[in-house]
Amino acid sequence: MLFSKQIERRLFHLANTYPFAHVETLGTSRRGHALAALVVGYGTTHIGYNATHHANEWITSLLLTQFLEEYCQHCAANPAALEETTLYAIPLVNPDGADDVIRGILPPQWKANACGVDLNSNYPASWEILRARKAAEGIDAPGPRGYPGHAPLCEPESAALAAYTQLRNFALTISLHTQGEEIYHRYRHFNPPHANKIAARFSALSGYPLIDVPDEAAHGGYRDWFIEQFNRPGFTIECGLGENPLPLDNYGKIYSEVAPILCHGLNVL
């Protein structure tokens, strides 16, 4: 079974098991695979989590899905947890790319979607600066990594997540990536309320240091766009260390580091 179908099946199992959870489809991939979100709770504070913008970072889909399973179990035993917050979790932003990397159709270093666009470089946060920089590096056509596309949000996956983010009006977002065991929480001059305090707590819980992404390495990412668009806390968590795709042998350790961040992210606003 395709990896994307396995993740989708786990989400629908949760929706069918717990009355406080349901699945929403925010769009489709370039090949028509559904982009699924599990929605948990009914509070007025909307939190958005996402994973696997990059094809060879598919382990983050497993991390987020396991967290959803444990969070639903927690909510079933503690219904009060559902009252303040609604979680919108999209475990697989890039289903086509992840499926092809896992099946060996695309090489292990492939980060882009199946059309060769790096989805986390396709958001309208100084995208033109990013495009010029990538072109100067020789990345001016579809390929395994770094190509930002011919226009911002030209890919259905990034366009769907951006529209869904606006529709659901997230107060905070967390994007799971690999690798580096680092946390990114700023973009340019923007300093969203409470972001520094939340980031410091994430760092203490995980042991991951806070890193300021230099301007020459920024732009075009989902976190960049969210912070710029809404001036609200947005975080990229770079999970684990090693060569992508990270080996599943390290999964337990990585999950133990990331799960406390995801728990705390639901209780900080």
VEXDREN-2710 file (C-alpha; in Angstrom, 1 decimal):
% VEXDREN-2710
k/r/px/py/pz
1/MET/0.0/0.0/0.0
2/LEU/1.3/3.5/-0.8
3/PHE/2.6/5.4/2.1
4/SER/0.1/8.2/1.4
5/LYS/-2.8/5.7/1.7
6/GLN/-1.4/4.3/4.9
7/ILE/-1.3/7.8/6.5
8/GLU/-4.8/8.5/5.2
9/ARG/-6.2/5.3/6.6
10/ARG/-4.8/6.0/10.0
11/LEU/-6.4/9.4/10.0
12/PHE/-9.8/8.0/9.0
13/HIS/-9.5/5.3/11.7
14/LEU/-9.1/8.1/14.3
15/ALA/-12.0/10.0/12.9
16/ASN/-14.2/6.8/13.0
17/THR/-13.0/6.0/16.5
18/TYR/-13.4/9.3/18.3
19/PRO/-16.5/11.5/18.0
20/PHE/-14.5/14.7/18.5
21/ALA/-12.3/14.1/15.5
22/HIS/-13.0/14.3/11.8
23/VAL/-11.1/14.4/8.5
24/GLU/-11.1/17.4/6.1
25/THR/-9.7/17.5/2.6
26/LEU/-7.9/20.8/1.9
27/GLY/-7.1/20.0/-1.7
28/THR/-5.3/17.5/-3.9
29/SER/-1.7/16.9/-4.9
30/ARG/-0.5/17.3/-8.5
31/ARG/-1.4/13.7/-9.1
32/GLY/-4.8/13.9/-7.4
33/HIS/-4.0/12.4/-4.0
34/ALA/-6.1/13.9/-1.3
35/LEU/-4.4/16.3/1.1
36/ALA/-6.0/15.3/4.4
37/ALA/-6.2/17.1/7.7
38/LEU/-7.3/15.5/11.0
39/VAL/-9.3/18.0/13.0
40/VAL/-9.5/17.4/16.8
41/GLY/-11.5/19.5/19.2
42/TYR/-13.9/22.4/19.1
43/GLY/-12.2/25.2/20.8
44/THR/-11.9/28.8/19.5
45/THR/-8.1/28.7/19.4
46/HIS/-7.1/27.1/16.1
47/ILE/-3.6/25.5/15.9
48/GLY/-2.1/24.1/12.7
49/TYR/0.5/21.4/12.5
50/ASN/2.0/20.0/9.3
51/ALA/4.7/17.6/8.1
52/THR/6.5/16.3/5.0
53/HIS/6.7/19.3/2.9
54/HIS/9.8/17.6/1.6
55/ALA/9.6/14.1/0.1
56/ASN/12.6/12.5/1.8
57/GLU/11.5/13.8/5.2
58/TRP/8.5/11.4/5.3
59/ILE/9.4/10.2/8.8
60/THR/7.8/13.5/10.0
61/SER/4.4/12.1/8.8
62/LEU/4.9/9.2/11.1
63/LEU/5.8/11.4/14.0
64/LEU/2.8/13.7/13.6
65/THR/0.4/10.7/13.0
66/GLN/1.6/9.0/16.2
67/PHE/1.1/12.2/18.1
68/LEU/-2.4/12.4/16.8
69/GLU/-3.2/8.9/18.0
70/GLU/-1.9/9.6/21.4
71/TYR/-3.6/13.0/21.6
72/CYS/-6.9/11.5/20.7
73/GLN/-6.5/8.9/23.4
74/HIS/-5.7/11.7/25.9
75/CYS/-8.7/13.7/24.9
76/ALA/-11.0/10.7/25.3
77/ALA/-9.9/10.4/28.9
78/ASN/-9.7/14.2/29.5
79/PRO/-12.6/15.8/27.5
80/ALA/-11.7/19.3/28.9
81/ALA/-8.7/19.3/26.6
82/LEU/-11.1/19.7/23.7
83/GLU/-12.8/22.9/24.9
84/GLU/-10.1/25.5/24.4
85/THR/-8.2/24.4/21.3
86/THR/-9.0/22.9/17.8
87/LEU/-6.0/21.2/16.3
88/TYR/-5.8/21.0/12.5
89/ALA/-3.0/18.5/11.6
90/ILE/-1.8/17.8/8.0
91/PRO/0.7/14.9/8.3
92/LEU/1.5/14.7/4.6
93/VAL/1.8/17.9/2.5
94/ASN/3.8/16.2/-0.3
95/PRO/2.2/12.7/-0.9
96/ASP/3.4/12.3/-4.4
97/GLY/7.1/12.9/-3.6
98/ALA/7.0/10.8/-0.4
99/ASP/5.4/7.9/-2.2
100/ASP/8.0/8.0/-5.0
101/VAL/11.0/8.3/-2.7
102/ILE/9.8/5.4/-0.5
103/ARG/9.2/3.2/-3.6
104/GLY/12.6/4.1/-5.1
105/ILE/11.1/5.8/-8.1
106/LEU/12.9/9.0/-7.0
107/PRO/16.3/9.1/-5.4
108/PRO/16.7/9.4/-1.7
109/GLN/18.0/13.0/-1.9
110/TRP/14.7/14.1/-3.6
111/LYS/13.0/16.9/-1.5
112/ALA/10.6/18.4/-4.1
113/ASN/7.1/17.3/-5.2
114/ALA/6.8/14.9/-8.1
115/CYS/7.0/17.9/-10.5
116/GLY/10.4/19.0/-9.1
117/VAL/9.2/22.0/-7.1
118/ASP/10.4/22.4/-3.6
119/LEU/7.1/23.0/-1.8
120/ASN/8.7/24.8/1.1
121/SER/10.2/27.3/-1.3
122/ASN/6.9/28.0/-3.0
123/TYR/5.2/30.4/-0.5
124/PRO/4.9/34.2/-1.2
125/ALA/7.4/35.4/1.5
126/SER/10.0/37.4/-0.5
127/TRP/9.7/34.6/-3.1
128/GLU/11.3/36.8/-5.8
129/ILE/14.4/37.2/-3.7
130/LEU/14.6/33.4/-3.3
131/ARG/14.0/32.8/-7.0
132/ALA/16.9/35.1/-7.9
133/ARG/19.2/33.6/-5.4
134/LYS/18.4/30.0/-6.6
135/ALA/18.9/31.0/-10.2
136/ALA/22.3/32.4/-9.3
137/GLU/23.1/29.0/-7.8
138/GLY/22.1/27.3/-11.0
139/ILE/18.7/26.1/-9.7
140/ASP/16.4/27.5/-12.3
141/ALA/14.4/24.4/-13.4
142/PRO/12.5/21.6/-11.7
143/GLY/14.8/19.2/-9.9
144/PRO/15.3/17.3/-6.6
145/ARG/15.6/20.2/-4.3
146/GLY/15.6/24.0/-4.1
147/TYR/13.6/25.0/-7.2
148/PRO/10.9/27.5/-6.0
149/GLY/8.6/27.0/-9.0
150/HIS/7.6/29.5/-11.7
151/ALA/5.5/31.6/-9.4
152/PRO/4.5/31.7/-5.7
153/LEU/1.9/29.0/-4.8
154/CYS/2.0/27.6/-8.3
155/GLU/1.8/24.0/-6.9
156/PRO/-1.5/22.6/-5.7
157/GLU/-0.1/21.3/-2.5
158/SER/1.4/24.7/-1.3
159/ALA/-1.7/26.6/-2.6
160/ALA/-4.0/24.3/-0.7
161/LEU/-2.2/24.6/2.6
162/ALA/-1.9/28.4/2.3
163/ALA/-5.7/28.7/1.6
164/TYR/-6.5/26.3/4.4
165/THR/-4.3/28.3/6.8
166/GLN/-6.2/31.4/5.9
167/LEU/-9.6/29.7/6.1
168/ARG/-8.9/28.2/9.6
169/ASN/-7.2/31.3/10.9
170/PHE/-4.4/29.5/12.8
171/ALA/-3.1/31.2/15.9
172/LEU/0.1/29.2/15.9
173/THR/1.7/26.7/13.5
174/ILE/4.4/24.1/13.7
175/SER/6.0/22.5/10.7
176/LEU/8.0/19.3/11.1
177/HIS/11.1/18.9/9.0
178/THR/14.4/16.9/9.2
179/GLN/17.2/17.3/10.1
180/GLY/19.4/19.3/12.5
181/GLU/17.8/19.0/15.9
182/GLU/17.1/22.8/15.7
183/ILE/14.1/25.1/16.1
184/TYR/13.5/28.1/13.8
185/HIS/11.1/30.7/15.2
186/ARG/11.8/34.0/13.5
187/TYR/11.6/35.5/10.1
188/ARG/13.3/38.8/9.1
189/HIS/12.2/41.7/11.4
190/PHE/8.9/40.1/12.5
191/ASN/8.6/39.3/16.2
192/PRO/5.1/37.8/16.8
193/PRO/3.7/38.2/20.3
194/HIS/4.8/35.4/22.7
195/ALA/6.9/33.7/20.0
196/ASN/10.3/34.0/21.8
197/LYS/8.8/32.7/25.1
198/ILE/7.1/29.8/23.3
199/ALA/10.3/29.0/21.4
200/ALA/12.4/29.0/24.6
201/ARG/10.0/26.5/26.1
202/PHE/10.1/24.3/23.0
203/SER/13.9/24.3/23.3
204/ALA/13.9/23.4/26.9
205/LEU/11.4/20.5/26.3
206/SER/13.3/19.0/23.4
207/GLY/16.9/20.0/23.9
208/TYR/16.9/21.5/20.5
209/PRO/18.6/24.9/20.3
210/LEU/17.0/28.0/18.8
211/ILE/18.5/29.0/15.5
212/ASP/18.1/32.3/13.6
213/VAL/18.1/31.5/9.9
214/PRO/20.3/34.0/8.1
215/ASP/18.6/36.2/5.5
216/GLU/20.5/34.6/2.7
217/ALA/19.1/31.2/3.5
218/ALA/15.5/32.3/4.2
219/HIS/12.4/33.2/2.2
220/GLY/9.7/31.2/0.4
221/GLY/8.9/28.8/3.3
222/TYR/5.6/28.1/4.9
223/ARG/6.8/29.4/8.3
224/ASP/8.2/32.5/6.6
225/TRP/4.9/33.2/4.9
226/PHE/2.8/32.5/8.0
227/ILE/4.8/34.8/10.2
228/GLU/4.9/37.6/7.6
229/GLN/1.2/37.2/6.7
230/PHE/-0.3/37.0/10.2
231/ASN/2.4/38.1/12.6
232/ARG/1.7/35.1/14.7
233/PRO/4.0/32.4/16.2
234/GLY/5.2/29.9/13.6
235/PHE/7.9/27.3/14.1
236/THR/10.0/24.9/12.1
237/ILE/11.2/21.9/14.0
238/GLU/14.2/20.2/12.4
239/CYS/13.9/16.7/13.9
240/GLY/16.7/14.3/14.3
241/LEU/20.2/14.1/12.9
242/GLY/21.7/12.1/10.0
243/GLU/21.3/11.7/6.3
244/ASN/17.7/12.0/4.8
245/PRO/15.7/10.0/4.8
246/LEU/16.4/9.5/8.5
247/PRO/16.6/5.8/9.4
248/LEU/13.7/4.4/11.4
249/ASP/16.2/3.0/13.9
250/ASN/16.2/6.6/15.3
251/TYR/12.5/7.0/15.4
252/GLY/11.8/6.4/19.1
253/LYS/14.5/8.9/20.1
254/ILE/13.2/11.5/17.7
255/TYR/9.6/11.1/18.8
256/SER/10.6/11.5/22.5
257/GLU/12.1/14.9/21.6
258/VAL/9.3/16.2/19.3
259/ALA/6.2/15.0/21.1
260/PRO/6.6/17.4/24.1
261/ILE/6.8/20.3/21.6
262/LEU/3.6/19.2/19.9
263/CYS/1.9/18.8/23.3
264/HIS/3.0/22.2/24.5
265/GLY/2.0/23.9/21.3
266/LEU/-1.6/23.2/22.1
267/ASN/-1.5/24.9/25.5
268/VAL/0.5/28.1/25.1
269/LEU/-2.1/30.6/23.9
END
